[in-house]
């Protein structure tokens, strides 16, 4: 996980991570700090720092505001096996949708998602 923050924010994050029962027990997450410099957010640099430090065979690259569907992790793991991705060069494309609404019930099924697309409450990204 690559984080873009100042020295003070990095210290605050460290205190938070050490105090969090969930985070301090995780052994499979690496935190990489890209220190703030200048006025622009260095999207490519932060992404590349994260990718350079991956120590797993697969990567799920997403933006911070992406909300995955319930069960996506298990679905992707099954797809990796079914598609024999360990022995071939393939990519899984996860469709993304967006909304202009502040509050929206998350679709619980593909049928519900398609209905929301038809009604215009969701749009393809």
N, CA, C and O atoms as a GROMACS GRO file, in nm:
protein
  500
    1UNK      N    1   0.086  -0.116   0.000
    1UNK     CA    2   0.000   0.000   0.000
    1UNK      C    3   0.090   0.122   0.000
    1UNK      O    4   0.169   0.142   0.092
    2UNK      N    5   0.079   0.204  -0.103
    2UNK     CA    6   0.159   0.326  -0.111
    2UNK      C    7   0.074   0.443  -0.062
    2UNK      O    8  -0.039   0.462  -0.107
    3UNK      N    9   0.130   0.520   0.029
    3UNK     CA   10   0.059   0.632   0.090
    3UNK      C   11   0.136   0.760   0.063
    3UNK      O   12   0.258   0.764   0.078
    4UNK      N   13   0.065   0.864   0.023
    4UNK     CA   14   0.125   0.994  -0.006
    4UNK      C   15   0.093   1.087   0.109
    4UNK      O   16  -0.023   1.125   0.127
    5UNK      N   17   0.195   1.124   0.188
    5UNK     CA   18   0.169   1.203   0.307
    5UNK      C   19   0.292   1.279   0.354
    5UNK      O   20   0.404   1.252   0.311
    6UNK      N   21   0.268   1.374   0.443
    6UNK     CA   22   0.376   1.453   0.503
    6UNK      C   23   0.438   1.374   0.618
    6UNK      O   24   0.388   1.269   0.656
    7UNK      N   25   0.549   1.427   0.673
    7UNK     CA   26   0.612   1.364   0.790
    7UNK      C   27   0.512   1.350   0.904
    7UNK      O   28   0.502   1.245   0.967
    8UNK      N   29   0.439   1.459   0.932
    8UNK     CA   30   0.342   1.457   1.042
    8UNK      C   31   0.231   1.355   1.016
    8UNK      O   32   0.190   1.284   1.107
    9UNK      N   33   0.184   1.348   0.893
    9UNK     CA   34   0.079   1.251   0.859
    9UNK      C   35   0.132   1.108   0.869
    9UNK      O   36   0.058   1.018   0.910
   10UNK      N   37   0.258   1.088   0.832
   10UNK     CA   38   0.318   0.954   0.844
   10UNK      C   39   0.324   0.911   0.990
   10UNK      O   40   0.296   0.795   1.022
   11UNK      N   41   0.361   1.002   1.079
   11UNK     CA   42   0.365   0.971   1.222
   11UNK      C   43   0.225   0.940   1.275
   11UNK      O   44   0.206   0.848   1.354
   12UNK      N   45   0.128   1.018   1.230
   12UNK     CA   46  -0.011   0.995   1.272
   12UNK      C   47  -0.060   0.859   1.221
   12UNK      O   48  -0.127   0.786   1.294
   13UNK      N   49  -0.026   0.825   1.097
   13UNK     CA   50  -0.066   0.695   1.043
   13UNK      C   51   0.000   0.582   1.121
   13UNK      O   52  -0.064   0.481   1.150
   14UNK      N   53   0.128   0.598   1.154
   14UNK     CA   54   0.198   0.495   1.230
   14UNK      C   55   0.130   0.470   1.364
   14UNK      O   56   0.110   0.355   1.403
   15UNK      N   57   0.095   0.577   1.434
   15UNK     CA   58   0.024   0.562   1.562
   15UNK      C   59  -0.110   0.491   1.542
   15UNK      O   60  -0.149   0.404   1.620
   16UNK      N   61  -0.181   0.530   1.436
   16UNK     CA   62  -0.310   0.467   1.407
   16UNK      C   63  -0.293   0.318   1.378
   16UNK      O   64  -0.366   0.235   1.433
   17UNK      N   65  -0.198   0.284   1.291
   17UNK     CA   66  -0.177   0.144   1.253
   17UNK      C   67  -0.135   0.059   1.373
   17UNK      O   68  -0.178  -0.056   1.385
   18UNK      N   69  -0.052   0.116   1.461
   18UNK     CA   70  -0.008   0.041   1.579
   18UNK      C   71  -0.120   0.023   1.681
   18UNK      O   72  -0.120  -0.074   1.757
   19UNK      N   73  -0.215   0.115   1.684
   19UNK     CA   74  -0.325   0.107   1.780
   19UNK      C   75  -0.442   0.024   1.726
   19UNK      O   76  -0.525  -0.024   1.804
   20UNK      N   77  -0.449   0.007   1.596
   20UNK     CA   78  -0.561  -0.065   1.534
   20UNK      C   79  -0.546  -0.216   1.554
   20UNK      O   80  -0.445  -0.274   1.514
   21UNK      N   81  -0.646  -0.278   1.614
   21UNK     CA   82  -0.644  -0.423   1.634
   21UNK      C   83  -0.639  -0.496   1.500
   21UNK      O   84  -0.574  -0.600   1.488
   22UNK      N   85  -0.708  -0.444   1.402
   22UNK     CA   86  -0.712  -0.508   1.270
   22UNK      C   87  -0.577  -0.495   1.200
   22UNK      O   88  -0.521  -0.594   1.154
   23UNK      N   89  -0.524  -0.372   1.192
   23UNK     CA   90  -0.401  -0.349   1.116
   23UNK      C   91  -0.278  -0.408   1.181
   23UNK      O   92  -0.191  -0.461   1.112
   24UNK      N   93  -0.268  -0.401   1.312
   24UNK     CA   94  -0.145  -0.451   1.375
   24UNK      C   95  -0.132  -0.603   1.369
   24UNK      O   96  -0.023  -0.657   1.385
   25UNK      N   97  -0.243  -0.671   1.345
   25UNK     CA   98  -0.238  -0.816   1.333
   25UNK      C   99  -0.221  -0.864   1.189
   25UNK      O  100  -0.202  -0.983   1.165
   26UNK      N  101  -0.227  -0.772   1.094
   26UNK     CA  102  -0.209  -0.810   0.954
   26UNK      C  103  -0.060  -0.830   0.926
   26UNK      O  104   0.022  -0.746   0.961
   27UNK      N  105  -0.028  -0.941   0.864
   27UNK     CA  106   0.112  -0.971   0.831
   27UNK      C  107   0.136  -0.969   0.680
   27UNK      O  108   0.247  -0.993   0.634
   28UNK      N  109   0.030  -0.939   0.604
   28UNK     CA  110   0.042  -0.945   0.458
   28UNK      C  111   0.020  -0.810   0.390
   28UNK      O  112  -0.018  -0.805   0.273
   29UNK      N  113   0.044  -0.702   0.463
   29UNK     CA  114   0.030  -0.568   0.406
   29UNK      C  115   0.159  -0.491   0.430
   29UNK      O  116   0.208  -0.484   0.543
   30UNK      N  117   0.214  -0.434   0.324
   30UNK     CA  118   0.332  -0.349   0.338
   30UNK      C  119   0.292  -0.205   0.314
   30UNK      O  120   0.215  -0.175   0.222
   31UNK      N  121   0.343  -0.116   0.395
   31UNK     CA  122   0.313   0.027   0.382
   31UNK      C  123   0.436   0.099   0.329
   31UNK      O  124   0.546   0.083   0.383
   32UNK      N  125   0.419   0.176   0.224
   32UNK     CA  126   0.529   0.249   0.162
   32UNK      C  127   0.489   0.396   0.154
   32UNK      O  128   0.390   0.431   0.090
   33UNK      N  129   0.566   0.480   0.220
   33UNK     CA  130   0.535   0.623   0.226
   33UNK      C  131   0.605   0.697   0.113
   33UNK      O  132   0.726   0.686   0.096
   34UNK      N  133   0.528   0.773   0.037
   34UNK     CA  134   0.582   0.868  -0.060
   34UNK      C  135   0.558   1.004   0.002
   34UNK      O  136   0.444   1.047   0.017
   35UNK      N  137   0.666   1.073   0.039
   35UNK     CA  138   0.653   1.199   0.112
   35UNK      C  139   0.609   1.313   0.021
   35UNK      O  140   0.655   1.326  -0.093
   36UNK      N  141   0.520   1.395   0.074
   36UNK     CA  142   0.466   1.509   0.000
   36UNK      C  143   0.578   1.604  -0.040
   36UNK      O  144   0.665   1.639   0.039
   37UNK      N  145   0.572   1.644  -0.165
   37UNK     CA  146   0.670   1.738  -0.219
   37UNK      C  147   0.601   1.813  -0.332
   37UNK      O  148   0.559   1.752  -0.430
   38UNK      N  149   0.591   1.942  -0.321
   38UNK     CA  150   0.524   2.019  -0.426
   38UNK      C  151   0.374   2.022  -0.407
   38UNK      O  152   0.322   1.968  -0.310
   39UNK      N  153   0.306   2.085  -0.501
   39UNK     CA  154   0.162   2.103  -0.485
   39UNK      C  155   0.078   2.000  -0.558
   39UNK      O  156  -0.043   1.993  -0.536
   40UNK      N  157   0.139   1.919  -0.646
   40UNK     CA  158   0.062   1.824  -0.724
   40UNK      C  159   0.077   1.682  -0.670
   40UNK      O  160   0.183   1.644  -0.620
   41UNK      N  161  -0.030   1.604  -0.681
   41UNK     CA  162  -0.030   1.465  -0.638
   41UNK      C  163   0.037   1.380  -0.746
   41UNK      O  164  -0.011   1.377  -0.859
   42UNK      N  165   0.147   1.312  -0.713
   42UNK     CA  166   0.221   1.236  -0.815
   42UNK      C  167   0.161   1.097  -0.837
   42UNK      O  168   0.213   0.998  -0.786
   43UNK      N  169   0.054   1.090  -0.912
   43UNK     CA  170  -0.020   0.965  -0.932
   43UNK      C  171   0.071   0.853  -0.980
   43UNK      O  172   0.071   0.744  -0.923
   44UNK      N  173   0.149   0.880  -1.083
   44UNK     CA  174   0.235   0.775  -1.140
   44UNK      C  175   0.340   0.728  -1.041
   44UNK      O  176   0.365   0.608  -1.030
   45UNK      N  177   0.400   0.820  -0.967
   45UNK     CA  178   0.503   0.783  -0.870
   45UNK      C  179   0.445   0.694  -0.761
   45UNK      O  180   0.504   0.592  -0.727
   46UNK      N  181   0.332   0.732  -0.706
   46UNK     CA  182   0.271   0.654  -0.597
   46UNK      C  183   0.235   0.514  -0.648
   46UNK      O  184   0.261   0.415  -0.581
   47UNK      N  185   0.175   0.507  -0.766
   47UNK     CA  186   0.139   0.376  -0.824
   47UNK      C  187   0.264   0.292  -0.847
   47UNK      O  188   0.264   0.173  -0.815
   48UNK      N  189   0.370   0.352  -0.901
   48UNK     CA  190   0.492   0.277  -0.931
   48UNK      C  191   0.562   0.229  -0.805
   48UNK      O  192   0.618   0.119  -0.803
   49UNK      N  193   0.560   0.309  -0.699
   49UNK     CA  194   0.616   0.265  -0.570
   49UNK      C  195   0.541   0.141  -0.522
   49UNK      O  196   0.602   0.044  -0.478
   50UNK      N  197   0.410   0.146  -0.530
   50UNK     CA  198   0.329   0.030  -0.487
   50UNK      C  199   0.361  -0.093  -0.572
   50UNK      O  200   0.382  -0.202  -0.518
   51UNK      N  201   0.366  -0.077  -0.703
   51UNK     CA  202   0.391  -0.191  -0.791
   51UNK      C  203   0.532  -0.248  -0.776
   51UNK      O  204   0.550  -0.369  -0.784
   52UNK      N  205   0.630  -0.162  -0.753
   52UNK     CA  206   0.768  -0.210  -0.735
   52UNK      C  207   0.784  -0.293  -0.608
   52UNK      O  208   0.875  -0.376  -0.600
   53UNK      N  209   0.697  -0.273  -0.513
   53UNK     CA  210   0.711  -0.342  -0.384
   53UNK      C  211   0.613  -0.457  -0.365
   53UNK      O  212   0.598  -0.507  -0.254
   54UNK      N  213   0.548  -0.498  -0.471
   54UNK     CA  214   0.455  -0.612  -0.462
   54UNK      C  215   0.536  -0.739  -0.442
   54UNK      O  216   0.636  -0.761  -0.510
   55UNK      N  217   0.492  -0.823  -0.351
   55UNK     CA  218   0.559  -0.953  -0.332
   55UNK      C  219   0.459  -1.068  -0.343
   55UNK      O  220   0.472  -1.171  -0.276
   56UNK      N  221   0.358  -1.048  -0.427
   56UNK     CA  222   0.258  -1.150  -0.453
   56UNK      C  223   0.251  -1.173  -0.604
   56UNK      O  224   0.296  -1.088  -0.681
   57UNK      N  225   0.197  -1.286  -0.647
   57UNK     CA  226   0.192  -1.312  -0.791
   57UNK      C  227   0.087  -1.230  -0.866
   57UNK      O  228   0.093  -1.220  -0.989
   58UNK      N  229  -0.009  -1.172  -0.794
   58UNK     CA  230  -0.116  -1.097  -0.859
   58UNK      C  231  -0.134  -0.962  -0.792
   58UNK      O  232  -0.104  -0.943  -0.674
   59UNK      N  233  -0.185  -0.867  -0.871
   59UNK     CA  234  -0.206  -0.731  -0.823
   59UNK      C  235  -0.348  -0.688  -0.860
   59UNK      O  236  -0.393  -0.713  -0.972
   60UNK      N  237  -0.417  -0.624  -0.766
   60UNK     CA  238  -0.546  -0.562  -0.796
   60UNK      C  239  -0.525  -0.413  -0.782
   60UNK      O  240  -0.521  -0.360  -0.671
   61UNK      N  241  -0.512  -0.347  -0.895
   61UNK     CA  242  -0.480  -0.204  -0.898
   61UNK      C  243  -0.610  -0.125  -0.906
   61UNK      O  244  -0.689  -0.143  -0.998
   62UNK      N  245  -0.630  -0.036  -0.809
   62UNK     CA  246  -0.755   0.039  -0.803
   62UNK      C  247  -0.733   0.176  -0.743
   62UNK      O  248  -0.630   0.202  -0.680
   63UNK      N  249  -0.828   0.264  -0.763
   63UNK     CA  250  -0.825   0.396  -0.700
   63UNK      C  251  -0.884   0.387  -0.560
   63UNK      O  252  -0.955   0.292  -0.528
   64UNK      N  253  -0.855   0.485  -0.479
   64UNK     CA  254  -0.899   0.485  -0.340
   64UNK      C  255  -1.050   0.492  -0.327
   64UNK      O  256  -1.105   0.446  -0.227
   65UNK      N  257  -1.118   0.547  -0.425
   65UNK     CA  258  -1.264   0.560  -0.416
   65UNK      C  259  -1.340   0.444  -0.481
   65UNK      O  260  -1.461   0.452  -0.499
   66UNK      N  261  -1.270   0.339  -0.517
   66UNK     CA  262  -1.332   0.222  -0.578
   66UNK      C  263  -1.389   0.133  -0.468
   66UNK      O  264  -1.318   0.093  -0.376
   67UNK      N  265  -1.517   0.102  -0.478
   67UNK     CA  266  -1.581   0.012  -0.382
   67UNK      C  267  -1.607  -0.121  -0.451
   67UNK      O  268  -1.693  -0.129  -0.538
   68UNK      N  269  -1.535  -0.226  -0.413
   68UNK     CA  270  -1.555  -0.355  -0.480
   68UNK      C  271  -1.685  -0.421  -0.436
   68UNK      O  272  -1.736  -0.395  -0.327
   69UNK      N  273  -1.736  -0.507  -0.523
   69UNK     CA  274  -1.858  -0.580  -0.488
   69UNK      C  275  -1.826  -0.677  -0.374
   69UNK      O  276  -1.712  -0.720  -0.356
   70UNK      N  277  -1.929  -0.711  -0.300
   70UNK     CA  278  -1.914  -0.808  -0.192
   70UNK      C  279  -1.869  -0.941  -0.253
   70UNK      O  280  -1.928  -0.987  -0.351
   71UNK      N  281  -1.766  -1.001  -0.197
   71UNK     CA  282  -1.719  -1.131  -0.244
   71UNK      C  283  -1.623  -1.124  -0.362
   71UNK      O  284  -1.589  -1.228  -0.419
   72UNK      N  285  -1.578  -1.004  -0.400
   72UNK     CA  286  -1.489  -0.992  -0.516
   72UNK      C  287  -1.359  -1.069  -0.496
   72UNK      O  288  -1.311  -1.133  -0.589
   73UNK      N  289  -1.303  -1.064  -0.377
   73UNK     CA  290  -1.176  -1.134  -0.351
   73UNK      C  291  -1.190  -1.283  -0.382
   73UNK      O  292  -1.108  -1.339  -0.454
   74UNK      N  293  -1.293  -1.346  -0.327
   74UNK     CA  294  -1.314  -1.490  -0.351
   74UNK      C  295  -1.341  -1.518  -0.499
   74UNK      O  296  -1.293  -1.617  -0.554
   75UNK      N  297  -1.419  -1.430  -0.562
   75UNK     CA  298  -1.448  -1.446  -0.705
   75UNK      C  299  -1.320  -1.440  -0.788
   75UNK      O  300  -1.300  -1.522  -0.878
   76UNK      N  301  -1.233  -1.344  -0.758
   76UNK     CA  302  -1.108  -1.332  -0.833
   76UNK      C  303  -1.017  -1.452  -0.809
   76UNK      O  304  -0.954  -1.501  -0.903
   77UNK      N  305  -1.011  -1.499  -0.686
   77UNK     CA  306  -0.928  -1.618  -0.657
   77UNK      C  307  -0.976  -1.739  -0.738
   77UNK      O  308  -0.894  -1.813  -0.792
   78UNK      N  309  -1.107  -1.760  -0.745
   78UNK     CA  310  -1.161  -1.872  -0.823
   78UNK      C  311  -1.132  -1.852  -0.972
   78UNK      O  312  -1.100  -1.948  -1.042
   79UNK      N  313  -1.145  -1.730  -1.019
   79UNK     CA  314  -1.120  -1.701  -1.161
   79UNK      C  315  -0.975  -1.727  -1.198
   79UNK      O  316  -0.947  -1.775  -1.307
   80UNK      N  317  -0.884  -1.696  -1.109
   80UNK     CA  318  -0.741  -1.719  -1.133
   80UNK      C  319  -0.716  -1.867  -1.157
   80UNK      O  320  -0.640  -1.903  -1.247
   81UNK      N  321  -0.779  -1.952  -1.077
   81UNK     CA  322  -0.762  -2.097  -1.093
   81UNK      C  323  -0.831  -2.145  -1.221
   81UNK      O  324  -0.771  -2.219  -1.299
   82UNK      N  325  -0.955  -2.102  -1.243
   82UNK     CA  326  -1.031  -2.147  -1.361
   82UNK      C  327  -0.964  -2.107  -1.491
   82UNK      O  328  -0.968  -2.182  -1.589
   83UNK      N  329  -0.902  -1.991  -1.494
   83UNK     CA  330  -0.838  -1.942  -1.616
   83UNK      C  331  -0.691  -1.982  -1.627
   83UNK      O  332  -0.622  -1.942  -1.721
   84UNK      N  333  -0.643  -2.061  -1.531
   84UNK     CA  334  -0.504  -2.106  -1.530
   84UNK      C  335  -0.407  -1.989  -1.546
   84UNK      O  336  -0.313  -1.993  -1.625
   85UNK      N  337  -0.431  -1.886  -1.468
   85UNK     CA  338  -0.352  -1.764  -1.480
   85UNK      C  339  -0.210  -1.778  -1.426
   85UNK      O  340  -0.123  -1.696  -1.456
   86UNK      N  341  -0.185  -1.882  -1.349
   86UNK     CA  342  -0.049  -1.902  -1.297
   86UNK      C  343   0.047  -1.939  -1.410
   86UNK      O  344   0.167  -1.917  -1.398
   87UNK      N  345  -0.006  -1.994  -1.518
   87UNK     CA  346   0.079  -2.042  -1.627
   87UNK      C  347   0.063  -1.964  -1.758
   87UNK      O  348   0.124  -1.998  -1.858
   88UNK      N  349  -0.018  -1.861  -1.757
   88UNK     CA  350  -0.039  -1.782  -1.878
   88UNK      C  351  -0.041  -1.634  -1.844
   88UNK      O  352  -0.061  -1.595  -1.729
   89UNK      N  353  -0.019  -1.554  -1.944
   89UNK     CA  354  -0.026  -1.409  -1.923
   89UNK      C  355  -0.166  -1.362  -1.960
   89UNK      O  356  -0.198  -1.347  -2.078
   90UNK      N  357  -0.247  -1.339  -1.859
   90UNK     CA  358  -0.383  -1.292  -1.879
   90UNK      C  359  -0.412  -1.183  -1.777
   90UNK      O  360  -0.345  -1.172  -1.674
   91UNK      N  361  -0.512  -1.104  -1.808
   91UNK     CA  362  -0.555  -1.000  -1.715
   91UNK      C  363  -0.705  -1.014  -1.693
   91UNK      O  364  -0.780  -1.047  -1.785
   92UNK      N  365  -0.748  -0.991  -1.572
   92UNK     CA  366  -0.890  -0.986  -1.541
   92UNK      C  367  -0.931  -0.840  -1.537
   92UNK      O  368  -0.868  -0.759  -1.469
   93UNK      N  369  -1.034  -0.807  -1.609
   93UNK     CA  370  -1.084  -0.670  -1.610
   93UNK      C  371  -1.210  -0.664  -1.525
   93UNK      O  372  -1.307  -0.735  -1.550
   94UNK      N  373  -1.206  -0.580  -1.423
   94UNK     CA  374  -1.320  -0.564  -1.333
   94UNK      C  375  -1.395  -0.438  -1.376
   94UNK      O  376  -1.339  -0.329  -1.370
   95UNK      N  377  -1.520  -0.453  -1.418
   95UNK     CA  378  -1.594  -0.334  -1.462
   95UNK      C  379  -1.618  -0.238  -1.346
   95UNK      O  380  -1.636  -0.279  -1.232
   96UNK      N  381  -1.618  -0.111  -1.379
   96UNK     CA  382  -1.640  -0.007  -1.277
   96UNK      C  383  -1.761   0.076  -1.316
   96UNK      O  384  -1.788   0.100  -1.434
   97UNK      N  385  -1.833   0.118  -1.214
   97UNK     CA  386  -1.953   0.199  -1.234
   97UNK      C  387  -1.945   0.320  -1.142
   97UNK      O  388  -1.875   0.318  -1.041
   98UNK      N  389  -2.017   0.424  -1.178
   98UNK     CA  390  -2.018   0.544  -1.095
   98UNK      C  391  -2.160   0.598  -1.084
   98UNK      O  392  -2.249   0.561  -1.160
   99UNK      N  393  -2.178   0.687  -0.988
   99UNK     CA  394  -2.308   0.749  -0.968
   99UNK      C  395  -2.287   0.895  -0.932
   99UNK      O  396  -2.182   0.934  -0.882
  100UNK      N  397  -2.388   0.974  -0.957
  100UNK     CA  398  -2.384   1.115  -0.918
  100UNK      C  399  -2.458   1.136  -0.786
  100UNK      O  400  -2.462   1.247  -0.734
  101UNK      N  401  -2.515   1.030  -0.734
  101UNK     CA  402  -2.592   1.039  -0.610
  101UNK      C  403  -2.500   1.030  -0.489
  101UNK      O  404  -2.402   0.955  -0.489
  102UNK      N  405  -2.534   1.106  -0.388
  102UNK     CA  406  -2.455   1.107  -0.264
  102UNK      C  407  -2.478   0.978  -0.186
  102UNK      O  408  -2.383   0.919  -0.133
  103UNK      N  409  -2.602   0.936  -0.178
  103UNK     CA  410  -2.636   0.813  -0.107
  103UNK      C  411  -2.700   0.717  -0.205
  103UNK      O  412  -2.791   0.753  -0.280
  104UNK      N  413  -2.652   0.595  -0.203
  104UNK     CA  414  -2.703   0.496  -0.297
  104UNK      C  415  -2.690   0.359  -0.233
  104UNK      O  416  -2.585   0.326  -0.177
  105UNK      N  417  -2.793   0.279  -0.242
  105UNK     CA  418  -2.783   0.141  -0.195
  105UNK      C  419  -2.696   0.064  -0.293
  105UNK      O  420  -2.716   0.070  -0.414
  106UNK      N  421  -2.600  -0.006  -0.240
  106UNK     CA  422  -2.508  -0.084  -0.320
  106UNK      C  423  -2.584  -0.200  -0.384
  106UNK      O  424  -2.655  -0.271  -0.313
  107UNK      N  425  -2.571  -0.224  -0.514
  107UNK     CA  426  -2.642  -0.337  -0.576
  107UNK      C  427  -2.594  -0.469  -0.516
  107UNK      O  428  -2.474  -0.490  -0.497
  108UNK      N  429  -2.688  -0.558  -0.488
  108UNK     CA  430  -2.655  -0.685  -0.424
  108UNK      C  431  -2.641  -0.799  -0.524
  108UNK      O  432  -2.602  -0.910  -0.487
  109UNK      N  433  -2.673  -0.773  -0.649
  109UNK     CA  434  -2.665  -0.876  -0.752
  109UNK      C  435  -2.642  -0.811  -0.888
  109UNK      O  436  -2.654  -0.689  -0.903
  110UNK      N  437  -2.608  -0.894  -0.985
  110UNK     CA  438  -2.590  -0.842  -1.121
  110UNK      C  439  -2.722  -0.790  -1.175
  110UNK      O  440  -2.726  -0.688  -1.244
  111UNK      N  441  -2.832  -0.860  -1.144
  111UNK     CA  442  -2.964  -0.816  -1.191
  111UNK      C  443  -2.998  -0.678  -1.135
  111UNK      O  444  -3.050  -0.592  -1.207
  112UNK      N  445  -2.967  -0.656  -1.008
  112UNK     CA  446  -2.994  -0.525  -0.946
  112UNK      C  447  -2.905  -0.417  -1.009
  112UNK      O  448  -2.949  -0.304  -1.030
  113UNK      N  449  -2.781  -0.452  -1.036
  113UNK     CA  450  -2.689  -0.357  -1.101
  113UNK      C  451  -2.741  -0.319  -1.240
  113UNK      O  452  -2.741  -0.201  -1.276
  114UNK      N  453  -2.786  -0.418  -1.317
  114UNK     CA  454  -2.838  -0.390  -1.451
  114UNK      C  455  -2.963  -0.303  -1.444
  114UNK      O  456  -2.984  -0.216  -1.528
  115UNK      N  457  -3.046  -0.327  -1.343
  115UNK     CA  458  -3.165  -0.245  -1.324
  115UNK      C  459  -3.127  -0.100  -1.294
  115UNK      O  460  -3.189  -0.007  -1.346
  116UNK      N  461  -3.026  -0.081  -1.211
  116UNK     CA  462  -2.980   0.054  -1.176
  116UNK      C  463  -2.920   0.124  -1.299
  116UNK      O  464  -2.935   0.245  -1.314
  117UNK      N  465  -2.854   0.048  -1.385
  117UNK     CA  466  -2.803   0.105  -1.510
  117UNK      C  467  -2.919   0.150  -1.599
  117UNK      O  468  -2.916   0.259  -1.656
  118UNK      N  469  -3.021   0.065  -1.608
  118UNK     CA  470  -3.138   0.098  -1.690
  118UNK      C  471  -3.210   0.222  -1.638
  118UNK      O  472  -3.260   0.304  -1.716
  119UNK      N  473  -3.217   0.237  -1.504
  119UNK     CA  474  -3.286   0.351  -1.444
  119UNK      C  475  -3.203   0.479  -1.447
  119UNK      O  476  -3.254   0.588  -1.422
  120UNK      N  477  -3.073   0.465  -1.478
  120UNK     CA  478  -2.987   0.583  -1.484
  120UNK      C  479  -2.930   0.626  -1.351
  120UNK      O  480  -2.879   0.737  -1.339
  121UNK      N  481  -2.938   0.539  -1.249
  121UNK     CA  482  -2.878   0.574  -1.120
  121UNK      C  483  -2.731   0.534  -1.115
  121UNK      O  484  -2.656   0.583  -1.030
  122UNK      N  485  -2.690   0.446  -1.206
  122UNK     CA  486  -2.549   0.408  -1.221
  122UNK      C  487  -2.509   0.429  -1.366
  122UNK      O  488  -2.592   0.421  -1.457
  123UNK      N  489  -2.381   0.456  -1.386
  123UNK     CA  490  -2.325   0.475  -1.520
  123UNK      C  491  -2.197   0.393  -1.530
  123UNK      O  492  -2.130   0.371  -1.430
  124UNK      N  493  -2.164   0.348  -1.651
  124UNK     CA  494  -2.035   0.283  -1.668
  124UNK      C  495  -1.926   0.388  -1.654
  124UNK      O  496  -1.944   0.503  -1.694
  125UNK      N  497  -1.815   0.349  -1.597
  125UNK     CA  498  -1.706   0.442  -1.572
  125UNK      C  499  -1.616   0.448  -1.694
  125UNK      O  500  -1.517   0.520  -1.694
   0.00000   0.00000   0.00000
